C-alpha cells in the first residue's frame, strides 16, 4: 500500500521501496511553492499596470496632450483587459492554467517593449492595449490557480489575490516614481526592471504543476471565445455583491489615472516621486489592511470598508477645496484602508459563489465589473476635468464614489 505521495516531484514512497521518476521525466514544483509563485506573478502584472502612472506628466510635457487623452490612455488598458476577459476569461478552465499564462507573458513582454521605446502618444495606446490583453488573460487564470493551489478549507487564495494586486499596484507606482525622479532613462528603466522579472518567471511557469485536467473538446471548440460566467442560480447575489467592485475600482481607476496630477497640483518639487506615492499610499495600505484583517468575514470587511471610503472621500474633496496636501495624503491613507477592506470582502464573497469547474470564468466576470468601474468613471472624469478643472472634477469624483460605496455597504444587508 502506498502511504505517501510526494505530489509534484513524481516520487512515490512505499514501505519497501522508493521509486524515483523515470529518466527524462520533468520534475514539477510543489503545489505550495506554486501557490506563492502565482501570487507573486500577479503582483508583477499589477506592478506593470501602474508603472506608467508617474510618467504620464512627462509624456504630457513631451507630446502636449490633454487630460482627456491621459485618461483615454488609461482607459484603453482597461478595455484591453475587458476584451481578454470577455474572449478568453474562462479559457484556462478548459485548456489549463499554464498555456494561458505563457501566452499572456509573451504579450505582456511585447507591451513593455513597446512602452519603453514609445516615440509618441499613439505608441502608448498600442502598448497599453497589449498590456491590458495580457493582464486580463493572466488575472483570471491566476485567480483560478490560487484557488486550485490554496490549502484545503482556507480562503488563502482570495486573500493573496487581493494582497498581491494591492501591493503590486503600490510597488509599481512607487518604483516608477523613484526611478523617474532619480535614475537615468526616466521612461525606460522601470520597464526594463519589469521585463527582467517576467522573463525570469517563464521557466517557473513551465515547471509548475498543471491543476486543470484538460477535457475532450476539439481544437475548434477550444478556440471559440470563452466568456466569463456567473454561477447558475446566483445572478442576483452576484449583482448585489458586484457593487463592491464598482465602489473600489472607481476609486482605484481614478487614482491610477489622475491621482499623480491631483497631488502634483498641491505639492511643489519632486512631482514624479509624489505622483508615485499617491497610488502607493492607496494600494499599499490597502494590501497591508487585507493582510492584517484577513480573518474578518466578507460582510464585516465590506461594511467597515465602505464606511471608511465615505469618510476618506470627504477628506479628499475637502483637501482639494482648501489646497491642503497633508489632508490629501492622510485621506488617501484612510481611503487605502477602506479600499483594501471593501475589495477583500467583496472578492471573497464573490469567489465563494463559484463552482470548482468555473473558477476562472467567475473570476473573469469579477474583473469585468472591476475594470469597467475603473475605466468608465476615469474617462468621464477626464472629460469633466477639461471643462471645469481638476479640483472641481475631483470633488465630483468623491461624491460619486461615496454613493457607490454606500450602495455596496447596503448590499451586504439585503443579500441572503
Secondary structure as a PSIPRED ss2 file (coil, helix, strand):
# PSIPRED VFORMAT (PSIPRED V4.0)

   1 X C   1.000  0.000  0.000
   2 X E   0.000  0.000  1.000
   3 X E   0.000  0.000  1.000
   4 X E   0.000  0.000  1.000
   5 X E   0.000  0.000  1.000
   6 X E   0.000  0.000  1.000
   7 X C   1.000  0.000  0.000
   8 X C   1.000  0.000  0.000
   9 X C   1.000  0.000  0.000
  10 X C   1.000  0.000  0.000
  11 X E   0.000  0.000  1.000
  12 X E   0.000  0.000  1.000
  13 X E   0.000  0.000  1.000
  14 X E   0.000  0.000  1.000
  15 X C   1.000  0.000  0.000
  16 X C   1.000  0.000  0.000
  17 X C   1.000  0.000  0.000
  18 X E   0.000  0.000  1.000
  19 X E   0.000  0.000  1.000
  20 X C   1.000  0.000  0.000
  21 X C   1.000  0.000  0.000
  22 X C   1.000  0.000  0.000
  23 X C   1.000  0.000  0.000
  24 X C   1.000  0.000  0.000
  25 X C   1.000  0.000  0.000
  26 X C   1.000  0.000  0.000
  27 X C   1.000  0.000  0.000
  28 X C   1.000  0.000  0.000
  29 X E   0.000  0.000  1.000
  30 X C   1.000  0.000  0.000
  31 X H   0.000  1.000  0.000
  32 X H   0.000  1.000  0.000
  33 X H   0.000  1.000  0.000
  34 X H   0.000  1.000  0.000
  35 X H   0.000  1.000  0.000
  36 X H   0.000  1.000  0.000
  37 X H   0.000  1.000  0.000
  38 X H   0.000  1.000  0.000
  39 X H   0.000  1.000  0.000
  40 X H   0.000  1.000  0.000
  41 X H   0.000  1.000  0.000
  42 X H   0.000  1.000  0.000
  43 X H   0.000  1.000  0.000
  44 X H   0.000  1.000  0.000
  45 X H   0.000  1.000  0.000
  46 X H   0.000  1.000  0.000
  47 X H   0.000  1.000  0.000
  48 X H   0.000  1.000  0.000
  49 X H   0.000  1.000  0.000
  50 X H   0.000  1.000  0.000
  51 X H   0.000  1.000  0.000
  52 X C   1.000  0.000  0.000
  53 X H   0.000  1.000  0.000
  54 X H   0.000  1.000  0.000
  55 X H   0.000  1.000  0.000
  56 X H   0.000  1.000  0.000
  57 X H   0.000  1.000  0.000
  58 X H   0.000  1.000  0.000
  59 X H   0.000  1.000  0.000
  60 X H   0.000  1.000  0.000
  61 X H   0.000  1.000  0.000
  62 X H   0.000  1.000  0.000
  63 X H   0.000  1.000  0.000
  64 X C   1.000  0.000  0.000
  65 X C   1.000  0.000  0.000
  66 X C   1.000  0.000  0.000
  67 X H   0.000  1.000  0.000
  68 X H   0.000  1.000  0.000
  69 X H   0.000  1.000  0.000
  70 X H   0.000  1.000  0.000
  71 X H   0.000  1.000  0.000
  72 X H   0.000  1.000  0.000
  73 X H   0.000  1.000  0.000
  74 X H   0.000  1.000  0.000
  75 X H   0.000  1.000  0.000
  76 X H   0.000  1.000  0.000
  77 X H   0.000  1.000  0.000
  78 X H   0.000  1.000  0.000
  79 X H   0.000  1.000  0.000
  80 X H   0.000  1.000  0.000
  81 X H   0.000  1.000  0.000
  82 X H   0.000  1.000  0.000
  83 X H   0.000  1.000  0.000
  84 X H   0.000  1.000  0.000
  85 X H   0.000  1.000  0.000
  86 X H   0.000  1.000  0.000
  87 X H   0.000  1.000  0.000
  88 X H   0.000  1.000  0.000
  89 X C   1.000  0.000  0.000
  90 X C   1.000  0.000  0.000
  91 X C   1.000  0.000  0.000
  92 X H   0.000  1.000  0.000
  93 X H   0.000  1.000  0.000
  94 X H   0.000  1.000  0.000
  95 X H   0.000  1.000  0.000
  96 X C   1.000  0.000  0.000
  97 X H   0.000  1.000  0.000
  98 X H   0.000  1.000  0.000
  99 X H   0.000  1.000  0.000
 100 X H   0.000  1.000  0.000
 101 X H   0.000  1.000  0.000
 102 X H   0.000  1.000  0.000
 103 X H   0.000  1.000  0.000
 104 X H   0.000  1.000  0.000
 105 X H   0.000  1.000  0.000
 106 X H   0.000  1.000  0.000
 107 X H   0.000  1.000  0.000
 108 X H   0.000  1.000  0.000
 109 X H   0.000  1.000  0.000
 110 X H   0.000  1.000  0.000
 111 X H   0.000  1.000  0.000
 112 X H   0.000  1.000  0.000
 113 X H   0.000  1.000  0.000
 114 X H   0.000  1.000  0.000
 115 X H   0.000  1.000  0.000
 116 X H   0.000  1.000  0.000
 117 X H   0.000  1.000  0.000
 118 X C   1.000  0.000  0.000
 119 X C   1.000  0.000  0.000
 120 X C   1.000  0.000  0.000
 121 X H   0.000  1.000  0.000
 122 X H   0.000  1.000  0.000
 123 X H   0.000  1.000  0.000
 124 X H   0.000  1.000  0.000
 125 X H   0.000  1.000  0.000
 126 X H   0.000  1.000  0.000
 127 X H   0.000  1.000  0.000
 128 X H   0.000  1.000  0.000
 129 X H   0.000  1.000  0.000
 130 X H   0.000  1.000  0.000
 131 X H   0.000  1.000  0.000
 132 X H   0.000  1.000  0.000
 133 X H   0.000  1.000  0.000
 134 X H   0.000  1.000  0.000
 135 X H   0.000  1.000  0.000
 136 X H   0.000  1.000  0.000
 137 X H   0.000  1.000  0.000
 138 X H   0.000  1.000  0.000
 139 X H   0.000  1.000  0.000
 140 X H   0.000  1.000  0.000
 141 X H   0.000  1.000  0.000
 142 X H   0.000  1.000  0.000
 143 X H   0.000  1.000  0.000
 144 X H   0.000  1.000  0.000
 145 X H   0.000  1.000  0.000
 146 X H   0.000  1.000  0.000
 147 X H   0.000  1.000  0.000
 148 X H   0.000  1.000  0.000
 149 X H   0.000  1.000  0.000
 150 X C   1.000  0.000  0.000
 151 X C   1.000  0.000  0.000
 152 X C   1.000  0.000  0.000
 153 X C   1.000  0.000  0.000
 154 X C   1.000  0.000  0.000
 155 X C   1.000  0.000  0.000
 156 X H   0.000  1.000  0.000
 157 X H   0.000  1.000  0.000
 158 X H   0.000  1.000  0.000
 159 X H   0.000  1.000  0.000
 160 X H   0.000  1.000  0.000
 161 X H   0.000  1.000  0.000
 162 X H   0.000  1.000  0.000
 163 X H   0.000  1.000  0.000
 164 X H   0.000  1.000  0.000
 165 X H   0.000  1.000  0.000
 166 X H   0.000  1.000  0.000
 167 X H   0.000  1.000  0.000
 168 X H   0.000  1.000  0.000
 169 X H   0.000  1.000  0.000
 170 X H   0.000  1.000  0.000
 171 X H   0.000  1.000  0.000
 172 X H   0.000  1.000  0.000
 173 X H   0.000  1.000  0.000
 174 X H   0.000  1.000  0.000
 175 X H   0.000  1.000  0.000
 176 X H   0.000  1.000  0.000
 177 X H   0.000  1.000  0.000
 178 X H   0.000  1.000  0.000
 179 X H   0.000  1.000  0.000
 180 X H   0.000  1.000  0.000
 181 X H   0.000  1.000  0.000
 182 X H   0.000  1.000  0.000
 183 X C   1.000  0.000  0.000
 184 X C   1.000  0.000  0.000
 185 X C   1.000  0.000  0.000
 186 X C   1.000  0.000  0.000
 187 X C   1.000  0.000  0.000
 188 X C   1.000  0.000  0.000
 189 X H   0.000  1.000  0.000
 190 X H   0.000  1.000  0.000
 191 X H   0.000  1.000  0.000
 192 X H   0.000  1.000  0.000
 193 X H   0.000  1.000  0.000
 194 X H   0.000  1.000  0.000
 195 X H   0.000  1.000  0.000
 196 X H   0.000  1.000  0.000
 197 X H   0.000  1.000  0.000
 198 X H   0.000  1.000  0.000
 199 X H   0.000  1.000  0.000
 200 X H   0.000  1.000  0.000
 201 X H   0.000  1.000  0.000
 202 X H   0.000  1.000  0.000
 203 X H   0.000  1.000  0.000
 204 X H   0.000  1.000  0.000
 205 X H   0.000  1.000  0.000
 206 X H   0.000  1.000  0.000
 207 X H   0.000  1.000  0.000
 208 X E   0.000  0.000  1.000
 209 X C   1.000  0.000  0.000
 210 X C   1.000  0.000  0.000
 211 X C   1.000  0.000  0.000
 212 X C   1.000  0.000  0.000
 213 X C   1.000  0.000  0.000
 214 X C   1.000  0.000  0.000
 215 X C   1.000  0.000  0.000
 216 X C   1.000  0.000  0.000
 217 X C   1.000  0.000  0.000
 218 X C   1.000  0.000  0.000
 219 X H   0.000  1.000  0.000
 220 X H   0.000  1.000  0.000
 221 X H   0.000  1.000  0.000
 222 X H   0.000  1.000  0.000
 223 X C   1.000  0.000  0.000
 224 X C   1.000  0.000  0.000
 225 X C   1.000  0.000  0.000
 226 X E   0.000  0.000  1.000
 227 X C   1.000  0.000  0.000
 228 X C   1.000  0.000  0.000
 229 X C   1.000  0.000  0.000
 230 X C   1.000  0.000  0.000
 231 X C   1.000  0.000  0.000
 232 X C   1.000  0.000  0.000
 233 X C   1.000  0.000  0.000
 234 X C   1.000  0.000  0.000
 235 X H   0.000  1.000  0.000
 236 X H   0.000  1.000  0.000
 237 X H   0.000  1.000  0.000
 238 X H   0.000  1.000  0.000
 239 X H   0.000  1.000  0.000
 240 X H   0.000  1.000  0.000
 241 X H   0.000  1.000  0.000
 242 X C   1.000  0.000  0.000
 243 X H   0.000  1.000  0.000
 244 X H   0.000  1.000  0.000
 245 X H   0.000  1.000  0.000
 246 X H   0.000  1.000  0.000
 247 X H   0.000  1.000  0.000
 248 X H   0.000  1.000  0.000
 249 X H   0.000  1.000  0.000
 250 X H   0.000  1.000  0.000
 251 X H   0.000  1.000  0.000
 252 X H   0.000  1.000  0.000
 253 X H   0.000  1.000  0.000
 254 X H   0.000  1.000  0.000
 255 X H   0.000  1.000  0.000
 256 X H   0.000  1.000  0.000
 257 X H   0.000  1.000  0.000
 258 X H   0.000  1.000  0.000
 259 X H   0.000  1.000  0.000
 260 X H   0.000  1.000  0.000
 261 X H   0.000  1.000  0.000
 262 X H   0.000  1.000  0.000
 263 X H   0.000  1.000  0.000
 264 X H   0.000  1.000  0.000
 265 X C   1.000  0.000  0.000
 266 X C   1.000  0.000  0.000
 267 X C   1.000  0.000  0.000
 268 X C   1.000  0.000  0.000
 269 X C   1.000  0.000  0.000
 270 X C   1.000  0.000  0.000
 271 X H   0.000  1.000  0.000
 272 X H   0.000  1.000  0.000
 273 X H   0.000  1.000  0.000
 274 X H   0.000  1.000  0.000
 275 X H   0.000  1.000  0.000
 276 X H   0.000  1.000  0.000
 277 X H   0.000  1.000  0.000
 278 X H   0.000  1.000  0.000
 279 X H   0.000  1.000  0.000
 280 X H   0.000  1.000  0.000
 281 X H   0.000  1.000  0.000
 282 X H   0.000  1.000  0.000
 283 X H   0.000  1.000  0.000
 284 X H   0.000  1.000  0.000
 285 X H   0.000  1.000  0.000
 286 X H   0.000  1.000  0.000
 287 X H   0.000  1.000  0.000
 288 X H   0.000  1.000  0.000
 289 X H   0.000  1.000  0.000
 290 X H   0.000  1.000  0.000
 291 X H   0.000  1.000  0.000
 292 X H   0.000  1.000  0.000
 293 X C   1.000  0.000  0.000
 294 X C   1.000  0.000  0.000
 295 X C   1.000  0.000  0.000
 296 X C   1.000  0.000  0.000
 297 X C   1.000  0.000  0.000
 298 X H   0.000  1.000  0.000
 299 X H   0.000  1.000  0.000
 300 X H   0.000  1.000  0.000
 301 X H   0.000  1.000  0.000
 302 X H   0.000  1.000  0.000
 303 X H   0.000  1.000  0.000
 304 X H   0.000  1.000  0.000
 305 X H   0.000  1.000  0.000
 306 X H   0.000  1.000  0.000
 307 X H   0.000  1.000  0.000
 308 X H   0.000  1.000  0.000
 309 X H   0.000  1.000  0.000
 310 X H   0.000  1.000  0.000
 311 X H   0.000  1.000  0.000
 312 X H   0.000  1.000  0.000
 313 X H   0.000  1.000  0.000
 314 X H   0.000  1.000  0.000
 315 X H   0.000  1.000  0.000
 316 X H   0.000  1.000  0.000
 317 X H   0.000  1.000  0.000
 318 X H   0.000  1.000  0.000
 319 X H   0.000  1.000  0.000
 320 X H   0.000  1.000  0.000
 321 X H   0.000  1.000  0.000
 322 X H   0.000  1.000  0.000
 323 X C   1.000  0.000  0.000
 324 X C   1.000  0.000  0.000
 325 X H   0.000  1.000  0.000
 326 X H   0.000  1.000  0.000
 327 X H   0.000  1.000  0.000
 328 X H   0.000  1.000  0.000
 329 X H   0.000  1.000  0.000
 330 X H   0.000  1.000  0.000
 331 X H   0.000  1.000  0.000
 332 X H   0.000  1.000  0.000
 333 X H   0.000  1.000  0.000
 334 X H   0.000  1.000  0.000
 335 X H   0.000  1.000  0.000
 336 X H   0.000  1.000  0.000
 337 X H   0.000  1.000  0.000
 338 X H   0.000  1.000  0.000
 339 X H   0.000  1.000  0.000
 340 X H   0.000  1.000  0.000
 341 X H   0.000  1.000  0.000
 342 X H   0.000  1.000  0.000
 343 X H   0.000  1.000  0.000
 344 X H   0.000  1.000  0.000
 345 X H   0.000  1.000  0.000
 346 X H   0.000  1.000  0.000
 347 X H   0.000  1.000  0.000
 348 X H   0.000  1.000  0.000
 349 X H   0.000  1.000  0.000
 350 X H   0.000  1.000  0.000
 351 X H   0.000  1.000  0.000
 352 X C   1.000  0.000  0.000
 353 X C   1.000  0.000  0.000
 354 X C   1.000  0.000  0.000
 355 X C   1.000  0.000  0.000
 356 X H   0.000  1.000  0.000
 357 X H   0.000  1.000  0.000
 358 X H   0.000  1.000  0.000
 359 X H   0.000  1.000  0.000
 360 X H   0.000  1.000  0.000
 361 X H   0.000  1.000  0.000
 362 X H   0.000  1.000  0.000
 363 X H   0.000  1.000  0.000
 364 X H   0.000  1.000  0.000
 365 X H   0.000  1.000  0.000
 366 X H   0.000  1.000  0.000
 367 X H   0.000  1.000  0.000
 368 X H   0.000  1.000  0.000
 369 X H   0.000  1.000  0.000
 370 X H   0.000  1.000  0.000
 371 X H   0.000  1.000  0.000
 372 X H   0.000  1.000  0.000
 373 X H   0.000  1.000  0.000
 374 X H   0.000  1.000  0.000
 375 X H   0.000  1.000  0.000
 376 X H   0.000  1.000  0.000
 377 X H   0.000  1.000  0.000
 378 X H   0.000  1.000  0.000
 379 X H   0.000  1.000  0.000
 380 X H   0.000  1.000  0.000
 381 X H   0.000  1.000  0.000
 382 X H   0.000  1.000  0.000
 383 X H   0.000  1.000  0.000
 384 X H   0.000  1.000  0.000
 385 X H   0.000  1.000  0.000
 386 X H   0.000  1.000  0.000
 387 X H   0.000  1.000  0.000
 388 X H   0.000  1.000  0.000
 389 X C   1.000  0.000  0.000
 390 X H   0.000  1.000  0.000
 391 X H   0.000  1.000  0.000
 392 X H   0.000  1.000  0.000
 393 X H   0.000  1.000  0.000
 394 X H   0.000  1.000  0.000
 395 X H   0.000  1.000  0.000
 396 X H   0.000  1.000  0.000
 397 X H   0.000  1.000  0.000
 398 X H   0.000  1.000  0.000
 399 X H   0.000  1.000  0.000
 400 X H   0.000  1.000  0.000
 401 X H   0.000  1.000  0.000
 402 X H   0.000  1.000  0.000
 403 X H   0.000  1.000  0.000
 404 X H   0.000  1.000  0.000
 405 X H   0.000  1.000  0.000
 406 X H   0.000  1.000  0.000
 407 X H   0.000  1.000  0.000
 408 X H   0.000  1.000  0.000
 409 X H   0.000  1.000  0.000
 410 X H   0.000  1.000  0.000
 411 X H   0.000  1.000  0.000
 412 X H   0.000  1.000  0.000
 413 X H   0.000  1.000  0.000
 414 X H   0.000  1.000  0.000
 415 X C   1.000  0.000  0.000
 416 X C   1.000  0.000  0.000
